[in-house]
Amino acid sequence: MPDSYFVVRMKAVFDCVVNSLKNVLNIMIVYMLFHFIFAVIAVQLFKGRFFYCNDDSKNTEEECRSAVPRYVTP
């Protein structure tokens, strides 16, 4: 008798978890949408203002950016 009660209770817990997964998935979709929206807003707002050059021999941003080799495919 105790084993069947345990199985019934575990089935109820399992059913509850499975049924709640749909709500969790919906919440995650909304969360990711907000995350994406704020990421796009941040990119537009800051527009590279946090750029820094880790090469002390370069004085301007243009020099630092042009120091990266650019590979041209033939």
Summary of the structure (lengths in Angstrom):
residues: 74
radius of gyration: 27.0
end to end distance: 77.6
largest distance: 80.9
contacts: 110
relative contact order: 0.05
helix: 69%
strand: 0%
